[in-house]
Amino acid sequence: MTIQEAIEARHSVRAYKDQPLTKEVSKRLEEEIAVVNQKANLHVQLIQNEPKAFQGTLAKYGKFRNVTSYLVMAGKKADDLDERIGYYGEHLVLLAQTLGLNTCWVGLSYSKVPGTYVLEEGEKIACYIAIGYGETQGVGHKIKTVEQVSSSKNVSDITPSWFRKGVEAALLAPTAVNQQKFSFEYVGMGNNHHLVRAKKGFSMIGYTKMDLGIAKYHFEIGAGKDNFEWV
């Protein structure tokens, strides 16, 4: 499965089989987590065979079942931490999909179990990502149109075709309660490069910075990262 295929196949999954991650899959995830932590200055941690984080009241309300493996998404407090968590977390989510796993971003429906993770001075946990072999592959949800997250001039015949493909991929990105509070604008040419601007919208629910990071990662896959630069 390619990353593009993973984008199309991935859906949030909350119920998992009673099946631990294989050694091969665990090794591949740990290897990529190490790369992400180094590259993005994060402290992502893969926790396995630990059921308590998803056994509380909130987890039951969120309909989580048999979650025994998850990613603790942490890093040093910073204005851009949530966006980096979203961008690189989705990189790991799509990798997991290519490895035959299922996932779900979790903002509130989990419990922090002492001794299961490590936080260095100045670090915080932004969210968890449930990970494992889903009972199902999940289902799709209603999404916005390309025109709703980009102006009509940005999806016209004048705009590069890769821009629309990027927006279409971004619309398949997971966001908090499927809010999709983001937008993309094709700015034009600058310094011999096509320029694109991504913006987060307002939401009472929050998580818009994290959602923007996730959506930007999807946009890059759909559009082709070499075709443009972010403003």
Phi, psi and omega per residue, in radians:
M1 nan 2.254 3.083
T2 -1.430 2.963 3.107
I3 -1.122 -0.684 3.094
Q4 -1.070 -0.744 3.092
E5 -1.144 -0.611 3.112
A6 -1.131 -0.680 3.096
I7 -1.022 -0.749 -3.101
E8 -1.305 -0.521 -3.078
A9 -1.536 -0.423 -3.014
R10 -1.251 2.268 2.975
H11 -2.415 2.664 3.125
S12 -1.151 2.323 -3.135
V13 -2.198 2.289 -3.071
R14 -1.960 -0.273 -3.136
A15 -2.025 2.269 -3.021
Y16 -2.179 2.732 3.058
K17 -1.278 2.673 3.081
D18 -1.379 1.289 -2.999
Q19 -2.560 2.017 3.134
P20 -1.212 2.787 3.071
L21 -1.154 2.491 3.104
T22 -1.227 2.798 3.137
K23 -1.068 -0.693 -3.119
E24 -1.137 -0.768 3.130
V25 -1.157 -0.760 3.118
S26 -1.039 -0.745 3.139
K27 -1.095 -0.766 -3.130
R28 -1.132 -0.711 3.112
L29 -1.136 -0.784 -3.131
E30 -1.080 -0.680 3.122
E31 -1.083 -0.780 -3.100
E32 -1.282 -0.580 3.078
I33 -1.080 -0.707 3.113
A34 -1.085 -0.705 3.105
V35 -1.126 -0.806 -3.136
V36 -1.075 -0.797 -3.127
N37 -1.061 -0.686 3.134
Q38 -1.236 -0.798 -3.054
K39 -1.239 -0.688 -3.008
A40 -1.855 0.078 -3.116
N41 0.962 0.878 3.115
L42 -2.017 3.079 3.097
H43 -2.358 1.031 3.106
V44 -1.269 2.422 -3.119
Q45 -2.353 2.313 3.077
L46 -1.599 2.068 3.114
I47 -1.874 2.318 -3.103
Q48 -2.231 2.694 3.081
N49 0.932 0.770 -3.119
E50 -2.345 1.805 -3.020
P51 -1.566 -0.246 -2.959
K52 -1.194 -0.530 -3.079
A53 -1.085 -0.429 -3.101
F54 -2.116 0.674 3.092
Q55 -2.076 0.019 -3.118
G56 -1.387 3.134 -3.105
T57 -1.070 -0.764 -3.125
L58 -1.106 -0.668 3.135
A59 -1.154 -0.700 3.114
K60 -1.165 -0.674 3.092
Y61 -1.104 -0.630 3.105
G62 -1.395 0.038 3.085
K63 1.117 0.589 3.055
F64 -1.460 2.466 -3.118
R65 -2.548 2.336 3.082
N66 1.053 0.592 3.057
V67 -1.493 1.918 3.125
T68 -2.121 -0.091 3.059
S69 -2.246 2.464 -3.129
Y70 -2.839 2.822 3.070
L71 -1.785 2.251 3.004
V72 -1.596 1.995 -3.059
M73 -1.682 1.763 -3.038
A74 -2.314 2.841 3.086
G75 -3.108 3.051 3.135
K76 -1.200 2.450 -3.131
K77 -1.032 2.256 -3.141
A78 -2.865 2.770 -3.119
D79 -1.080 -0.551 -3.092
D80 -1.754 0.184 -3.085
L81 -1.040 -0.834 -3.085
D82 -1.076 -0.680 -3.141
E83 -1.177 -0.699 3.097
R84 -1.155 -0.693 3.092
I85 -1.037 -0.776 -3.141
G86 -1.117 -0.834 -3.076
Y87 -1.103 -0.939 -3.071
Y88 -1.385 -0.459 3.050
G89 -1.137 -0.699 3.117
E90 -1.208 -0.532 3.020
H91 -1.008 -0.757 3.133
L92 -1.246 -0.647 3.121
V93 -1.067 -0.794 -3.115
L94 -1.255 -0.579 3.015
L95 -1.062 -0.796 3.128
A96 -1.015 -0.694 3.134
Q97 -1.090 -0.697 3.127
T98 -1.198 -0.360 3.139
L99 -1.600 0.115 3.105
G100 1.537 0.255 -3.129
L101 -1.770 2.939 3.032
N102 -2.166 2.789 -3.032
T103 -2.564 2.948 3.010
C104 -2.742 2.164 3.016
W105 -1.189 2.371 -3.074
V106 -2.302 2.006 -3.116
G107 -1.580 -0.624 -3.041
L108 -2.310 -0.483 -2.963
S109 -1.421 0.866 3.099
Y110 -2.563 2.865 3.079
S111 -2.032 2.419 3.082
K112 -1.445 1.977 -3.086
V113 -1.663 1.995 -3.121
P114 -0.971 2.405 3.097
G115 1.573 -0.104 -3.126
T116 -1.639 -0.264 -3.122
Y117 -2.501 2.933 3.134
V118 -2.188 2.330 3.042
L119 -2.112 2.233 3.061
E120 -1.470 2.990 -3.117
E121 -1.029 2.283 3.110
G122 1.476 0.028 -3.134
E123 -1.643 2.757 3.090
K124 -2.499 2.757 3.046
I125 -1.613 2.208 -3.140
A126 -1.592 -0.632 -3.133
C127 -3.042 3.098 3.000
Y128 -2.058 2.797 2.981
I129 -2.245 1.975 3.068
A130 -1.191 2.483 -3.077
I131 -2.582 2.446 -3.137
G132 2.872 -2.867 3.136
Y133 -1.692 1.893 -3.039
G134 -1.204 2.613 3.013
E135 -1.142 -0.528 3.042
T136 -2.377 3.099 3.080
Q137 -1.629 0.141 3.140
G138 1.376 3.075 -3.133
V139 -2.283 2.695 3.110
G140 -1.348 2.841 3.103
H141 -2.198 2.829 3.095
K142 -1.066 2.338 -3.139
I143 -2.165 2.833 3.117
K144 -1.254 2.938 3.075
T145 -1.552 2.871 3.081
V146 -0.998 -0.721 -3.103
E147 -1.155 -0.457 -3.125
Q148 -1.313 -0.365 3.140
V149 -2.007 0.171 3.069
S150 -2.739 2.505 -3.105
S151 -1.175 2.808 -3.080
S152 -1.046 -0.578 -3.127
K153 -1.199 -0.365 -3.112
N154 -1.504 -0.142 3.119
V155 -2.185 0.526 3.131
S156 -1.617 3.127 3.118
D157 -1.179 -0.324 -3.137
I158 -1.319 -0.536 -3.102
T159 -1.334 2.476 3.094
P160 -0.955 2.470 -3.096
S161 -1.086 -0.517 -3.123
W162 -1.153 -0.424 3.129
F163 -1.125 -0.823 3.101
R164 -1.056 -0.734 3.131
K165 -1.067 -0.644 3.098
G166 -1.134 -0.783 3.131
V167 -1.128 -0.711 3.127
E168 -1.076 -0.680 3.105
A169 -1.199 -0.664 3.132
A170 -1.116 -0.596 -3.136
L171 -1.197 -0.264 3.074
L172 -1.604 0.033 -3.126
A173 -1.325 2.485 3.056
P174 -1.244 2.409 3.042
T175 -2.373 2.799 -3.113
A176 -0.994 2.203 -3.082
V177 0.734 0.612 3.070
N178 0.992 0.634 -3.030
Q179 -1.340 -0.523 3.090
Q180 0.869 0.874 -3.140
K181 -1.578 1.156 3.103
F182 -2.532 2.865 3.084
S183 -2.591 2.717 3.140
F184 -2.246 2.432 -3.128
E185 -2.299 2.229 3.006
Y186 -1.423 1.976 -3.021
V187 -1.460 -0.638 -3.093
G188 2.230 -2.724 -3.115
M189 -1.703 2.529 3.069
G190 -2.806 2.247 -3.109
N191 0.943 0.698 3.106
N192 1.122 0.406 3.104
H193 -2.292 2.556 2.953
H194 -1.243 2.408 -3.093
L195 -2.024 2.398 3.118
V196 -2.264 2.411 3.084
R197 -1.977 2.330 3.065
A198 -2.009 2.367 -3.118
K199 -2.268 2.582 3.015
K200 -1.675 2.583 3.089
G201 -1.687 -3.077 3.117
F202 -1.624 2.498 3.100
S203 -2.640 2.327 3.058
M204 -1.171 -0.424 -3.107
I205 -1.302 -0.569 -3.092
G206 1.605 -2.838 3.115
Y207 1.121 0.262 -3.082
T208 -1.233 -0.543 3.085
K209 -1.175 -0.747 3.111
M210 -1.139 -0.768 3.107
D211 -1.037 -0.689 -3.136
L212 -1.122 -0.721 3.099
G213 -1.056 -0.736 3.109
I214 -1.109 -0.814 -3.108
A215 -1.126 -0.673 3.129
K216 -1.128 -0.653 3.106
Y217 -1.110 -0.771 3.108
H218 -1.083 -0.745 -3.126
F219 -1.025 -0.762 -3.130
E220 -1.082 -0.666 3.123
I221 -1.167 -0.802 -3.097
G222 -1.215 -0.704 -3.060
A223 -1.469 -0.478 -3.012
G224 1.624 1.926 -3.007
K225 -1.048 -0.486 -3.101
D226 -1.398 -0.133 -3.077
N227 -1.453 -0.207 -3.020
F228 -2.746 3.043 2.986
E229 -2.269 2.574 3.068
W230 -1.331 2.426 3.017
V231 -1.389 nan nan
